[in-house]
Each structure stands twice: as C-alpha cells, then as structure tokens.
C-alpha cells in the first residue's frame, strides 16, 4: 500500500545546519569517504 507523506521543518526541527567553523572538517571527511568509496569500487571492478 502506497502512503503519501509530507514533512514540514518548522524552524530547524528536522534539519541541522552546520556552522562555518564546522565546515572544513565536514568537507575533509566527505572527500575522504568519497575517495574511499571510489577506490573500493575500482578494486571491485578489477
């Protein structure tokens, strides 16, 4: 059975927005995780 759902974010209740000082670490972590994923994908193809 299909259920339609609508979510409302009433002033930051469903999402957390990072502050600028946090961004550099998040960017480094994101790049490292994407790099690891791509390296694993490449290893699986060989």
C-alpha positions in Angstrom: 0.0 0.0 0.0 1.4 3.4 -1.0 1.4 6.2 1.5 1.9 9.8 0.7 3.9 11.8 3.2 4.6 15.4 3.7 7.2 16.7 6.1 7.4 20.2 7.4 10.5 21.7 9.0 9.2 24.2 11.5 12.3 26.3 12.2 15.1 23.7 12.2 13.3 20.9 13.9 14.1 18.3 11.2 17.5 19.5 9.9 20.7 20.7 11.5 22.7 23.3 9.6 26.4 23.4 10.2 28.2 26.5 11.3 31.2 27.8 9.3 33.9 26.6 11.8 32.5 23.0 11.4 32.6 23.1 7.6 36.3 22.4 7.0 36.2 19.1 8.9 33.0 18.1 7.2 34.5 18.8 3.8 37.6 16.8 4.6 35.5 13.9 5.9 33.2 13.9 2.9 36.1 14.0 0.4 37.9 11.1 2.3 34.7 9.0 2.3 34.0 9.6 -1.4 37.7 8.7 -2.2 37.4 5.5 -0.2 34.2 4.6 -1.9 35.6 5.2 -5.4 38.8 3.2 -4.6 36.7 0.3 -3.3 34.5 0.5 -6.5 37.6 0.4 -8.6 39.1 -2.5 -6.7 35.9 -4.5 -7.1 36.0 -4.0 -10.9 39.5 -5.4 -11.2 
